[in-house]
Amino acid sequence: MKNITAILAILMVIFAGLACSGDDTEKANALVAEANKAIVEGNNNFDQVKTKGGEFDQKVKEAQTEDEKNSAVDFGNKELMPLYNSMSDNFQKAGDKFDEASKLKLNEKFKEYLAAKAAEFKKRAELANAFKAIPKILSDSKNKNDYKEESAKIVEKVQKLSKEAQELADKATKIADDNPTVIKKI
């Protein structure tokens, strides 16, 4: 997710310049603008997650008693869960807007680009949802080793989803780069 800001910068400046008349470019650009707003919010959520996630990890690391463990669980549920939910919702909304735009009457390459962006942000929403399991497994774990094993599985899943999202982002970038007359950067 490191490249989300770079992706957003590209998205914010890409608007289709299509040669054919009678298409839905204006509608598509409006949907892309809505998607970009959701991406900004999702990125803000992600930045907050990084901070709060560090606090959560520290609480887990320092927890020696059941009360300290429960305090970390409460922190995860109260501080992280709303951020994960918001991040997921915003990225899903962006994916839905891109998907909606991809179904309009547009140049095929622009449609392909929008479909790749839709898939990318739906994958990022899935990634945000995967993170939500971490506070739950802390609550369910019998000890720190149990928690470490289970959280490692989630981290592995998140890394896989992140890689898939990045591959979709790269695909969209390649489509844009290969079709500068269709997708103009301004």
C-alpha positions in Angstrom: 0.0 0.0 0.0 3.1 2.2 0.0 2.3 3.3 -3.6 -1.3 4.4 -3.0 -0.3 8.0 -2.8 1.5 7.7 -6.1 -1.4 5.9 -7.6 -3.7 8.6 -6.3 -1.6 11.3 -7.9 -1.8 9.5 -11.3 -5.6 9.0 -10.9 -6.2 12.6 -10.0 -4.7 13.8 -13.2 -6.0 11.2 -15.6 -9.0 12.1 -17.6 -9.8 10.5 -20.9 -9.5 12.4 -24.1 -11.4 10.4 -26.5 -11.6 11.1 -30.2 -15.1 9.7 -30.7 -18.2 11.8 -30.0 -21.3 10.7 -28.3 -19.5 8.7 -25.6 -19.8 9.0 -21.8 -16.4 10.5 -21.0 -17.9 13.3 -18.9 -19.9 10.8 -16.8 -16.8 8.6 -16.5 -14.6 11.5 -15.4 -17.2 12.5 -12.8 -17.2 8.9 -11.4 -13.4 8.9 -11.4 -13.5 12.2 -9.4 -15.8 10.5 -6.9 -13.5 7.5 -6.7 -10.5 9.8 -6.1 -12.3 11.4 -3.1 -12.9 8.0 -1.7 -9.3 7.1 -2.3 -8.1 10.2 -0.4 -10.3 9.2 2.6 -9.0 5.6 2.4 -5.5 6.8 2.3 -6.1 9.0 5.4 -7.6 6.0 7.1 -4.5 4.0 6.2 -2.2 6.7 7.6 -4.1 6.6 10.9 -4.0 2.8 10.9 -0.2 2.9 10.7 -0.1 5.1 13.8 -2.7 3.2 15.8 -1.4 -0.1 14.6 2.0 0.7 16.1 0.3 1.6 19.4 -1.6 -1.7 19.3 1.5 -3.7 18.6 3.3 -2.0 21.5 0.4 -2.8 23.8 0.4 -6.4 22.7 4.2 -6.6 23.2 4.0 -5.1 26.6 1.0 -7.1 27.8 2.0 -9.4 30.7 -1.4 -9.9 32.4 -4.9 -10.9 31.2 -6.0 -7.3 32.0 -3.3 -5.8 29.8 -4.2 -8.2 27.0 -7.8 -7.2 27.3 -6.8 -3.6 27.2 -5.0 -4.2 24.0 -8.0 -6.0 22.6 -10.2 -3.1 23.6 -7.8 -0.7 21.9 -7.9 -2.7 18.8 -11.7 -2.9 18.8 -12.2 0.8 19.6 -9.4 2.4 17.7 -8.4 0.1 14.8 -11.7 -1.5 13.8 -13.5 1.8 12.8 -10.4 2.7 10.8 -10.3 -0.7 9.0 -14.0 -0.4 8.3 -13.7 3.1 6.9 -10.7 2.2 4.9 -12.5 -0.8 3.5 -15.6 1.2 2.7 -13.7 3.9 1.0 -11.7 1.6 -1.2 -14.8 -0.4 -2.0 -16.6 2.8 -3.0 -13.6 3.8 -5.2 -13.7 0.3 -6.8 -17.4 0.5 -7.3 -17.1 4.0 -9.0 -14.4 2.8 -11.3 -16.5 -0.3 -12.1 -19.5 1.8 -12.9 -17.4 4.1 -15.1 -15.9 1.1 -16.9 -19.4 0.0 -18.1 -20.1 3.3 -19.8 -19.8 4.0 -23.6 -16.1 4.7 -23.8 -13.0 3.8 -25.7 -12.1 0.1 -25.0 -8.6 0.9 -23.6 -10.1 3.5 -21.2 -12.7 0.8 -20.1 -9.9 -1.7 -19.6 -8.0 0.9 -17.5 -11.1 1.6 -15.4 -11.7 -2.1 -14.9 -8.2 -2.6 -13.7 -8.6 0.3 -11.2 -11.9 -1.2 -10.0 -10.3 -4.6 -9.4 -7.3 -2.9 -7.6 -9.4 -1.0 -5.2 -11.8 -3.8 -4.5 -8.6 -5.9 -3.6 -7.5 -3.0 -1.3 -10.9 -3.2 0.4 -10.4 -6.9 0.8 -7.0 -6.2 2.3 -8.4 -3.8 4.8 -11.0 -6.4 5.8 -8.3 -9.0 6.4 -6.6 -6.7 8.9 -9.8 -6.8 11.1 -8.9 -10.3 12.2 -5.9 -9.3 14.2 -7.7 -7.8 17.3 -10.1 -10.8 17.2 -7.3 -13.4 17.2 -5.6 -11.5 20.1 -8.9 -11.9 22.0 -9.1 -15.6 21.2 -5.5 -16.5 21.7 -4.3 -18.5 24.7 -0.9 -17.0 24.8 1.6 -14.8 22.9 2.9 -17.6 20.8 -0.6 -18.6 19.8 -1.2 -14.9 18.8 2.1 -14.6 16.9 1.3 -17.8 14.9 -2.2 -16.7 14.0 -1.2 -13.1 13.3 1.6 -14.3 11.0 -1.0 -16.0 8.9 -3.0 -12.8 8.6 0.1 -10.8 7.7 0.9 -13.4 5.0 -2.6 -13.0 3.6 -2.3 -9.2 3.7 1.0 -9.3 1.9 -0.5 -11.5 -0.8 -3.5 -9.2 -1.2 -1.2 -6.2 -1.3 0.9 -7.8 -4.0 -2.2 -8.6 -6.0 -3.4 -5.0 -5.6 -0.1 -3.7 -6.7 -0.1 -5.9 -9.8 -3.5 -4.5 -10.8 -2.2 -0.9 -10.2 0.8 -1.7 -12.4 -1.5 -3.1 -15.1 -3.6 0.1 -15.1 -0.5 2.2 -15.2 0.8 0.2 -18.2 -2.5 0.7 -20.0 -2.4 4.4 -19.4 1.3 4.6 -20.5 0.6 2.6 -23.6 -2.4 4.7 -24.6 -1.5 8.3 -24.1 -3.9 9.5 -26.8 -6.8 7.8 -25.0 -5.8 8.5 -21.4 -4.3 11.9 -21.2 -2.4 13.1 -18.1 -2.9 16.7 -17.5 
